[in-house]
Amino acid sequence: MNSGRFPSSKKRLGKIRFTTDTPSLTPARPKIRLARTEPTKPGGAGVVMNKQTERMYTLLTICLVLHPQRIDESVLSTIKENYGEKLLNMQRGDLSEFEACFSFACPKFLSPVPPSYDIQNMDANSHREPFVAQLKVFMDEVRQQIMLPTIRSYLKLYTTMPIAKLATFLEMKEELVVNYLLCFKHKMKNMVWTKGTSGLEGEFQSGSEVDFFIDKDMIHIADTKVAIRYGDFFIRQIHKFDEMHRMISGIQV
């Protein structure tokens, strides 16, 4: 019996699909598809689904800032339309925006250790300790990578560049620039599955569209950007046209 408080299980509320075509432990230049269909009737499940979709897009926006990569055009347009301001703020290095987005979209963290109920005058915010700990770890990671988007933008403009010149652009010491370059190489490496039965097997590959190596005081940059593939776009438009054609054909005049 359905009391009206909950939507009927026979009605299709919606669907979220998230796939990657790269068999890797962490995505190395994956093709991300995230499709959404609106719920047929507003209700409790529909509200929860919309909330989860917003969180998914917010987390994807954070990932694209920290590790830029090519994604589906429709997903990218949705991010620019609905989350463009957050995207720009994070690209500019706004730490408060990173913290706000992560706080909104992160899962609910639980402490593996039960609280001690014998302690008198227990802090009212003790239940937030797992979240605060995870937020601190995330923000420490963001601070390590805060300069990487700026360095990447300069590396895209050159094929060779002296470290001293990059240090002048960034207004920092050469030793610190070298540290950031090594951080760039480390953070852009991902374990990618190549062969074997275990998903943990593979080799480290660069997931950045810009690769480089340092020879003495000179940075040599190689553009590894993958050419755009247009086939998927036309296939997607053909499927949309077929669906529209079936819908129009089913209309009885």
HELIX and SHEET records of a PDB file:
HELIX    1   1 GLY A   44  LEU A   66  1                                  23    
HELIX    2   2 GLU A   73  GLN A   91  1                                  19    
HELIX    3   3 LEU A   95  ALA A  105  1                                  11    
HELIX    4   4 SER A  126  ARG A  128  5                                   3    
HELIX    5   5 GLU A  129  GLN A  145  1                                  17    
HELIX    6   6 LEU A  148  LEU A  155  1                                   8    
HELIX    7   7 ILE A  163  LEU A  170  1                                   8    
HELIX    8   8 GLU A  174  LYS A  187  1                                  14    
HELIX    9   9 GLY A  231  SER A  249  1                                  19    
SHEET    1   A 2 LYS A  15  THR A  19  0                                        
SHEET    2   A 2 ARG A  33  THR A  37 -1                                        
SHEET    1   B 3 THR A 160  PRO A 162  0                                        
SHEET    2   B 3 MET A 218  ASP A 223 -1                                        
SHEET    3   B 3 VAL A 210  ASP A 215 -1                                        
SHEET    1   C 2 LYS A 189  VAL A 192  0                                        
SHEET    2   C 2 GLU A 203  SER A 206 -1                                        
END                                                                             
